[in-house]
Amino acid sequence: MNKLLRRVWAEIDLDNLDGNIAEIKKAADGKPIMAVVKADAYGHSADIIAKELRAQGIKSYAVSNVLEAIDLRKTLPDAQIVIFGYCDPEWQPEIAEGGFEQTAASSEHAKLLSEYAEEHGTKIKVHIKVNTGMNRVGIDTAEELHGILALGGLDVKGVYTHFAAADSDDPSDIAYTEAQQKKLNDIAAEAREKGIPVYSRNSGGILYHPGLGGDMVRSGIITYGCMPNTALAVPINIKPVMRLRAAVCQLKTVPAGTAVSYGRTFVTDRETVLAVIPAGYADGYSRGLSNKGAVYINGQRAPIAGRVCMDQMMVDVTGLDVKVGDIAELYSDTIDELKVDNIADMLGTIGYELLCLVSKRVPRVSVRNGNITEVINYI
């Protein structure tokens, strides 16, 4: 094994990713897919993910900010890259030169972008964000959209909104989502008449609102095999793309009555064999799993004993067949207890957060057919 991977690493399963994309393409019913790869592809490595998605025919990608766009452009020199987040005026040269498609989040923002473009004899590509019910950013009226479309320095490539509750089956949420779509349709009518793409369906929209249409879909969390809402079954076959693993670095046997880890929150009630796992909350493995989570080693469940530390944790392997160097699974695509969505439920959060928390000191390792194809070491 690569010597970088003896501590803790995140495996990115390209076979699972390819399978997810095939399922999403079917659910999209022929609509183009915009892959959301912000936050380093939800912690998976935007470089690894984008290269594979491009090989699968995906042409459009969304990021959060200009720095993410600049980094992604190194991997995808010719792809459509849409920036969802606001950009300060000092980044306008990079947006124009990089050919990025910046979200115009308000009329004022759009005017700033247009003024810069006209001053420099160019056009800035934009997507106009419409606020239909998230009440985050975006324009609110057809009059605002008309004004932005008239700005001479802009090349409008799309108009979109973001659903607040498309991943819910509550009747009031379904009605709210449908009302959001109607508001988008009303506000964006002029753009559609001009042949500008109008779109809305995020992961929840793709899965649960196929009738809402749109000129493209945005695939976010389902690309990575996690659920937008764990309370609602996913109607397509997706698999988690990330596995988080570490190698057992030490074994020790301690007597009954021994306190383990910080705060002495765990005390052995019998002679206990402990395995030290060199992964902790600085790697993005939640301290909230202290005394309640588990890892699996050689298919055997080993509960966490005591508090998860910054760089290490201890697990109880009494009676198990474990040796130093064995691989401990922390997140799994096949063991239900270790699926990120289920761990998130236990912690009272969402899978998105746990994936994004996997830190930059954890190498990302792409795997195909069980074989390592690439290792990205950030530090």
C-alpha angles and dihedrals in degrees: 000000000000107000090233088066102060093094114040130325141169116233115210108204108213092188091058090046092052091049091051092051091050089054093046091050089056092048091048088059096216098319116134114259124229106201114215107221100162120136090036090306092310089308096311098104116270089220094057095040097044094050091052094044091050088053087053091056101261110148104175127066134180128209135174105238147005096268091055089049093051091050093047091049088066088062098036109033095173105030128113105256117190121194112213099187132074118271125211115233093253089068095057094098092055091048093051096042094045094051090234121162107232124203111242099216098183141002090261092052091048091052092052091052092047094048091053092048094049092047089055099040096247142096128243117218113230143178114211114227116215120202106221101159112322088088091207110109134334144080121293107205144047088237090062091049091050090053093050092048088055095055110113098214097057134086104198111213101172149353119218148162136201124235119230099203110010090131094064132090094200107124092230091052091048089051090047092052092049089049090051090053092049091051091050091049091050096047095041097047093108092050091051091050088056092052095252113148115252118196143166115157114117123176092294091046092050092050103038109018108048091149094065091079119188130171094269140001131233114225113200127147095007089062086067095046099254130122126252088215121012091204091066122064117240110237094209131062108256129159131202110264098201128070117183113208141172136180122243105250103183143011125204136174117218131182127247113283095038118142115223128207132338120341093014089255092151124051121179117243094196140014101302136195111216127196118204113221114198096223130095146152093298085064090052097261104137121250084211088078091068110131092353109060130070142203127213122231119186087346092305123122115239116184120219111256114209129337123340106244128213094264107009146027136194126230131191111246098165109154093006128120100246134142136178110282096031114134119251117204113219099169119021139186093208108033108079096210090054099046108120093235092055093046088050091052090053090051094045094244138092134271091243090067096048092050093048091048094063098113133232093251089068111087116231112225121192114214131192122183087351093303126115111245101172141003122207113194111186097192 
